[in-house]
Amino acid sequence: MSAVLVLQTARRRDVADDAALGAVARALFPANVVAATADPDRTSRAVDLPVVPATSASLLRLMTTVDTLVVLGGRPLQADAGTETLGLSAVYSVATAYRLAGKRVALVGVGAGETTGRGGRLVRQTVLGSALTVLDSDASAAHVASVGVPPPFRVGPDLAWLDLQAPPPPPAPHGPVRLPVGSDELSAAGGAAALATLLRPVLDAVRAQRPSAGDVVVQARRRGESAGDDLDAADAVAAALTATGAPATVEPAATTLSTRRDELGRSGFALCGDPRTMMAAAAAAVPVLGWAVDARGRAAARELEIPLVGAADELPGGVDLAVETAAGRAGSVHSAARRHVAAAGDVLDLLTLLVSEGDAAAHPAAQGASTTTSAPGVEGRPAPSGLRPPGVTR
């Protein structure tokens, strides 16, 4: 029976990280799965797996007991920005040690950022030595290409989508207007007052077009170590909205990604500012409008056909048209969510094949691929596996 170590490098965990980890563990059963995260105790309670700290020492101690290292999600292929519990140099060192010990290494759903010099070389060597690489976005693929890794690349959705396969709850037109928020996106938006200024016209438009919608509920986004910061952020936004004449209450973060989806589904309207609350809202089939704070949020909104406010690609008709469009697009946004669920299943199939040493060419997920090529390994060595499919997964 094979043993797999799943490393999640994100320093501030979201319930979607737990969902992705749980999906991998279920798919790889009966393999023995051990996780490494920034918050081992909470992760272990959430997914019922053995979990160790995501440190180089912990990972290297486990090297003799596992067959495959899977780096799952996060943004490990970027210069250290403080968002990851293990930086690029540490990820490269650990991955290289595993490969030299004859272990398989996979990068699944990982993000990349702009790197130069030594950082670019570490990204290139880490990716070229991976038996399976699935990047999280076209932007990440562009960054990887810029450091000399030859395209094409496989780009796939967040495996957390697999926790959102159940049908959405019944529509709730009288439900609250729900606004999930975390401290990160609040800071990127310029603070509570700036966000309230952006969203107050949106709330007025929602009230005018959907008078049955309930009160505003500002919900903290994350639990665990980030819970306090996110609750403070939610409190600040609720106070700022209330000061503008839009009374708002605060709720704690959802306990799981599927619970987040259900809470959004029982809402009359949703306002989301980060990709992982957008994904839950899309799966809930609730009218949803995105407030863009960074490139990743804007990209997620475009992929899911969610209209945006506060961005260069905002609809030209302003907030009134944006709210009207959000209400009309709930069905198509949910269809986009279903496509992401299916594509996430394809990525998980490839990972399962790698762990079981299967032949990708014989698997349905690989049918129709133009070619399957082996990329060179680090410093001219062969890659550990031929399972390195080109092309784009969506």
C-alpha positions as CSV (number, residue, x, y, z in Angstrom):
1,M,0.0,0.0,0.0
2,S,1.5,3.4,-1.0
3,A,1.9,6.3,1.3
4,V,1.4,9.9,0.3
5,L,2.5,13.1,1.9
6,V,0.3,16.1,1.0
7,L,1.9,19.5,1.6
8,Q,-0.2,22.6,1.7
9,T,2.0,25.7,2.0
10,A,-0.6,28.4,2.7
11,R,0.1,30.2,5.9
12,R,-3.6,31.4,6.4
13,R,-5.9,28.5,5.7
14,D,-9.4,28.6,4.3
15,V,-12.1,25.9,4.6
16,A,-11.5,25.4,0.9
17,D,-8.0,24.1,1.8
18,D,-9.6,21.5,4.0
19,A,-12.0,20.6,1.2
20,A,-9.2,20.1,-1.3
21,L,-7.2,18.0,1.1
22,G,-10.2,15.9,2.0
23,A,-10.9,15.3,-1.7
24,V,-7.4,14.1,-2.3
25,A,-7.4,11.8,0.7
26,R,-10.7,10.2,-0.4
27,A,-9.6,9.7,-4.0
28,L,-6.3,8.1,-3.0
29,F,-7.8,5.6,-0.6
30,P,-6.6,3.0,0.4
31,A,-3.2,4.8,0.2
32,N,-2.0,6.1,3.6
33,V,-2.2,9.9,3.4
34,V,-0.4,12.2,5.8
35,A,-0.8,16.0,5.5
36,A,1.5,18.8,6.3
37,T,-0.1,22.2,7.0
38,A,0.5,25.5,8.9
39,D,-2.2,24.5,11.4
40,P,-1.9,20.8,12.1
41,D,-4.3,20.5,15.0
42,R,-7.2,22.3,13.3
43,T,-6.5,20.5,10.0
44,S,-6.6,17.1,11.7
45,R,-9.9,17.8,13.3
46,A,-11.3,19.1,10.0
47,V,-10.2,16.2,7.7
48,D,-9.6,13.3,10.1
49,L,-6.0,12.7,8.9
50,P,-2.6,12.5,10.6
51,V,-1.1,16.0,10.1
52,V,2.4,17.3,10.8
53,P,3.7,20.9,10.8
54,A,4.6,22.2,7.3
55,T,8.3,22.6,8.1
56,S,11.3,21.3,6.2
57,A,12.3,19.3,9.2
58,S,9.0,17.5,9.4
59,L,8.9,16.8,5.7
60,L,12.4,15.4,5.6
61,R,11.8,13.2,8.6
62,L,8.8,11.6,6.8
63,M,10.8,11.0,3.5
64,T,11.7,7.4,4.2
65,T,8.1,6.5,5.0
66,V,6.2,7.9,1.9
67,D,6.3,7.1,-1.8
68,T,4.9,10.4,-3.2
69,L,5.0,14.0,-2.2
70,V,2.1,16.1,-3.4
71,V,2.3,19.9,-3.1
72,L,-1.3,20.9,-3.1
73,G,-2.6,24.5,-3.7
74,G,-1.1,27.7,-2.3
75,R,1.4,29.8,-4.1
76,P,4.8,28.0,-3.5
77,L,6.3,29.0,-6.9
78,Q,6.8,32.6,-6.2
79,A,9.2,34.9,-4.3
80,D,8.4,34.8,-0.6
81,A,5.6,37.2,0.0
82,G,4.7,36.0,3.5
83,T,1.7,34.1,2.3
84,E,3.2,30.7,2.5
85,T,4.5,28.8,5.5
86,L,7.2,27.3,3.3
87,G,9.0,29.6,0.9
88,L,10.2,28.8,-2.6
89,S,13.7,27.8,-1.5
90,A,12.4,25.4,1.1
91,V,9.9,23.8,-1.3
92,Y,12.6,23.4,-3.9
93,S,15.0,21.8,-1.4
94,V,12.4,19.4,0.0
95,A,11.1,18.4,-3.5
96,T,14.7,17.9,-4.7
97,A,15.5,15.7,-1.7
98,Y,12.4,13.6,-2.3
99,R,13.3,13.1,-6.0
100,L,16.9,12.2,-5.2
101,A,15.5,9.6,-2.8
102,G,13.5,8.0,-5.6
103,K,10.2,9.5,-4.6
104,R,7.5,10.9,-6.9
105,V,6.7,14.6,-6.6
106,A,3.6,16.2,-7.9
107,L,2.5,19.9,-8.0
108,V,-1.2,20.2,-8.1
109,G,-3.2,23.4,-8.2
110,V,-0.2,25.5,-7.3
111,G,0.3,29.2,-8.0
112,A,3.3,30.9,-9.4
113,G,4.4,34.6,-9.2
114,E,7.0,36.8,-10.8
115,T,10.5,35.7,-10.0
116,T,13.9,36.6,-11.3
117,G,17.5,35.3,-10.9
118,R,17.9,32.5,-8.4
119,G,14.1,32.4,-7.7
120,G,13.4,31.8,-11.4
121,R,16.0,29.0,-11.5
122,L,14.3,27.4,-8.4
123,V,10.9,27.5,-10.0
124,R,12.2,26.1,-13.3
125,Q,14.0,23.2,-11.6
126,T,11.1,22.4,-9.3
127,V,8.6,22.3,-12.2
128,L,10.9,20.3,-14.5
129,G,11.5,17.7,-11.8
130,S,7.8,17.2,-11.0
131,A,6.1,14.1,-12.3
132,L,2.7,15.9,-12.6
133,T,2.3,19.7,-12.7
134,V,-1.1,21.4,-12.7
135,L,-1.0,25.2,-12.3
136,D,-3.8,27.2,-10.8
137,S,-4.2,29.8,-13.6
138,D,-3.1,31.1,-16.9
139,A,-1.2,33.8,-15.1
140,S,0.8,31.2,-13.2
141,A,1.5,29.4,-16.4
142,A,2.8,32.7,-17.9
143,H,5.1,33.2,-14.9
144,V,6.4,29.6,-15.2
145,A,7.0,30.0,-18.9
146,S,8.9,33.3,-18.3
147,V,11.6,31.4,-16.3
148,G,12.3,29.0,-19.1
149,V,10.0,26.0,-18.6
150,P,8.7,25.0,-22.1
151,P,5.0,25.1,-22.6
152,P,2.3,23.9,-22.9
153,F,1.2,23.6,-19.3
154,R,-1.7,22.0,-17.7
155,V,-3.9,24.5,-15.9
156,G,-6.7,23.1,-13.7
157,P,-9.2,24.3,-11.1
158,D,-9.0,24.2,-7.3
159,L,-9.7,20.6,-6.1
160,A,-11.9,22.2,-3.4
161,W,-14.6,22.3,-6.2
162,L,-15.1,18.6,-5.5
163,D,-16.7,19.4,-2.2
164,L,-19.4,21.4,-4.0
165,Q,-21.0,18.7,-6.1
166,A,-24.3,18.4,-4.2
167,P,-27.3,20.3,-5.6
168,P,-27.7,23.8,-4.3
169,P,-30.3,24.6,-1.6
170,P,-33.6,26.0,-2.9
171,P,-33.6,29.7,-3.8
172,A,-34.2,32.1,-0.9
173,P,-35.2,35.5,-2.3
174,H,-36.1,36.7,1.2
175,G,-32.7,35.7,2.5
176,P,-30.1,38.2,3.6
177,V,-27.6,40.0,1.5
178,R,-24.4,38.1,2.4
179,L,-21.0,39.7,2.3
180,P,-18.1,37.3,3.2
181,V,-14.9,39.2,4.0
182,G,-11.4,38.5,5.2
183,S,-8.7,40.7,6.5
184,D,-6.6,40.3,3.4
185,E,-9.2,41.5,0.9
186,L,-10.3,44.2,3.2
187,S,-6.7,45.6,3.3
188,A,-6.5,45.3,-0.5
189,A,-9.7,47.2,-0.8
190,G,-8.3,50.1,1.2
191,G,-10.0,49.5,4.5
192,A,-13.6,49.3,5.8
193,A,-14.6,52.8,4.9
194,A,-13.4,52.4,1.3
195,L,-15.2,49.1,0.9
196,A,-18.4,50.5,2.4
197,T,-18.2,53.4,-0.1
198,L,-17.8,51.0,-2.9
199,L,-20.6,48.7,-1.9
200,R,-23.2,51.1,-0.6
201,P,-24.5,52.0,-4.1
202,V,-24.6,48.2,-4.8
203,L,-26.7,47.6,-1.7
204,D,-29.1,50.4,-2.8
205,A,-29.4,48.9,-6.2
206,V,-30.1,45.4,-4.7
207,R,-32.8,47.0,-2.5
208,A,-34.4,48.7,-5.4
209,Q,-34.4,45.7,-7.7
210,R,-34.9,43.0,-5.1
211,P,-37.0,44.5,-2.3
212,S,-37.7,41.1,-0.8
213,A,-34.0,40.6,0.1
214,G,-33.2,40.7,3.8
215,D,-30.7,42.6,5.9
216,V,-27.0,42.7,5.2
217,V,-24.9,40.0,6.9
218,V,-21.1,40.5,6.9
219,Q,-19.5,37.1,7.5
220,A,-15.9,36.4,8.5
221,R,-14.2,34.3,5.9
222,R,-11.7,32.0,7.7
223,R,-11.5,30.0,10.9
224,G,-8.4,28.8,12.8
225,E,-5.5,31.2,13.2
226,S,-7.1,33.8,10.9
227,A,-10.5,33.8,12.7
228,G,-9.7,36.8,14.9
229,D,-8.4,39.0,12.1
230,D,-11.3,38.1,9.9
231,L,-13.9,38.7,12.6
232,D,-12.3,42.1,13.2
233,A,-12.5,42.8,9.5
234,A,-16.2,41.8,9.4
235,D,-16.9,44.0,12.5
236,A,-15.2,46.9,10.8
237,V,-17.1,46.5,7.6
238,A,-20.5,46.1,9.3
239,A,-19.8,49.2,11.4
240,A,-18.8,51.2,8.3
241,L,-21.9,50.1,6.4
242,T,-24.2,50.9,9.3
243,A,-22.6,54.3,9.5
244,T,-23.7,54.9,5.9
245,G,-27.3,54.0,6.7
246,A,-27.1,50.3,5.6
247,P,-27.4,48.4,8.9
248,A,-25.4,45.2,8.9
249,T,-24.8,42.3,11.4
250,V,-21.8,40.0,11.7
251,E,-21.6,36.2,11.6
252,P,-18.6,33.9,12.2
253,A,-17.0,31.9,9.4
254,A,-18.5,28.8,8.0
255,T,-17.1,25.5,9.4
256,T,-16.7,23.8,6.0
257,L,-16.8,24.8,2.3
258,S,-20.1,23.0,1.7
259,T,-21.6,24.9,4.7
260,R,-20.4,28.1,3.2
261,R,-22.1,27.2,-0.1
262,D,-25.3,26.4,1.8
263,E,-25.3,29.6,3.8
264,L,-24.8,31.6,0.6
265,G,-27.5,29.5,-1.1
266,R,-30.0,30.6,1.7
267,S,-29.1,34.3,0.9
268,G,-31.1,36.6,-1.4
269,F,-27.9,38.1,-2.9
270,A,-24.1,37.6,-2.4
271,L,-21.2,40.1,-2.6
272,C,-17.9,38.2,-2.9
273,G,-14.4,39.6,-3.1
274,D,-12.1,36.5,-3.2
275,P,-12.0,33.4,-5.5
276,R,-13.0,30.9,-2.8
277,T,-16.2,32.7,-1.7
278,M,-17.0,33.2,-5.4
279,M,-16.7,29.5,-6.0
280,A,-19.1,28.7,-3.1
281,A,-21.6,31.4,-4.3
282,A,-21.4,30.0,-7.9
283,A,-22.1,26.5,-6.6
284,A,-25.0,27.8,-4.6
285,A,-26.7,29.3,-7.7
286,V,-27.3,32.5,-5.8
287,P,-27.2,35.9,-7.5
288,V,-23.6,37.0,-6.9
289,L,-21.7,40.2,-7.7
290,G,-17.9,40.4,-7.3
291,W,-16.0,43.3,-5.8
292,A,-12.6,43.1,-7.3
293,V,-9.5,43.6,-5.1
294,D,-6.8,41.8,-7.0
295,A,-6.0,40.1,-10.2
296,R,-6.8,36.6,-8.9
297,G,-10.3,37.8,-7.8
298,R,-11.0,39.4,-11.1
299,A,-9.8,36.3,-13.0
300,A,-12.1,34.1,-10.9
301,A,-15.0,36.3,-11.6
302,R,-14.4,36.3,-15.3
303,E,-14.1,32.5,-15.4
304,L,-17.3,32.1,-13.5
305,E,-19.1,34.8,-15.5
306,I,-19.7,36.8,-12.3
307,P,-20.2,40.5,-13.0
308,L,-17.8,42.9,-11.2
309,V,-17.9,46.3,-9.6
310,G,-14.9,48.4,-8.8
311,A,-12.7,47.0,-11.7
312,A,-11.6,48.0,-15.1
313,D,-13.9,45.3,-16.6
314,E,-16.9,46.5,-14.7
315,L,-20.1,46.6,-16.8
316,P,-20.4,49.9,-18.5
317,G,-24.0,50.4,-17.2
318,G,-22.7,50.8,-13.6
319,V,-24.0,49.1,-10.4
320,D,-27.7,49.0,-11.5
321,L,-26.8,47.0,-14.6
322,A,-24.3,44.9,-12.6
323,V,-27.0,43.9,-10.0
324,E,-29.5,43.2,-12.8
325,T,-27.0,41.1,-14.6
326,A,-26.0,39.2,-11.5
327,A,-29.7,38.2,-10.9
328,G,-30.0,37.1,-14.5
329,R,-26.8,35.1,-14.6
330,A,-27.3,32.9,-11.5
331,G,-28.1,29.9,-13.7
332,S,-25.1,30.4,-16.1
333,V,-22.8,31.0,-13.2
334,H,-23.9,27.7,-11.6
335,S,-23.3,26.0,-15.0
336,A,-19.8,27.4,-15.0
337,A,-19.4,26.0,-11.5
338,R,-20.4,22.5,-12.6
339,R,-17.8,22.7,-15.4
340,H,-15.1,23.5,-12.8
341,V,-16.3,20.5,-10.7
342,A,-15.9,18.2,-13.7
343,A,-12.4,19.6,-14.6
344,A,-11.3,19.2,-10.9
345,G,-12.3,15.5,-11.2
346,D,-10.1,15.1,-14.3
347,V,-7.1,16.6,-12.4
348,L,-7.8,14.3,-9.4
349,D,-7.9,11.3,-11.8
350,L,-4.4,12.2,-13.0
351,L,-3.1,12.4,-9.5
352,T,-4.6,9.1,-8.6
353,L,-3.0,7.5,-11.7
354,L,0.4,8.9,-10.7
355,V,0.1,7.6,-7.1
356,S,-1.0,4.2,-8.3
357,E,1.6,4.2,-11.1
358,G,-1.1,3.9,-13.7
359,D,-0.8,4.5,-17.4
360,A,-2.4,7.9,-18.2
361,A,-2.8,7.0,-21.9
362,A,-5.2,4.2,-20.9
363,H,-7.3,6.4,-18.6
364,P,-10.5,8.2,-19.8
365,A,-9.1,11.5,-18.4
366,A,-6.2,11.3,-20.8
367,Q,-8.3,10.4,-23.9
368,G,-8.3,13.1,-26.5
369,A,-5.0,14.6,-25.4
370,S,-2.9,15.5,-28.4
371,T,0.3,14.0,-27.0
372,T,1.8,13.0,-23.7
373,T,5.4,14.0,-23.5
374,S,8.1,13.5,-20.9
375,A,9.9,16.7,-19.8
376,P,13.6,16.6,-18.9
377,G,14.3,16.4,-15.2
378,V,16.6,18.6,-13.2
379,E,20.0,19.1,-14.7
380,G,19.3,16.8,-17.6
381,R,18.1,13.8,-15.5
382,P,14.8,12.2,-16.8
383,A,11.7,13.3,-15.1
384,P,10.5,10.7,-12.5
385,S,7.5,9.8,-14.5
386,G,6.1,10.0,-18.1
387,L,2.8,11.3,-16.6
388,R,3.3,14.9,-17.5
389,P,0.4,15.7,-19.8
390,P,0.4,18.9,-21.8
391,G,-2.6,20.9,-22.6
392,V,-5.1,22.9,-20.6
393,T,-7.7,21.6,-18.2
394,R,-10.7,23.8,-17.6
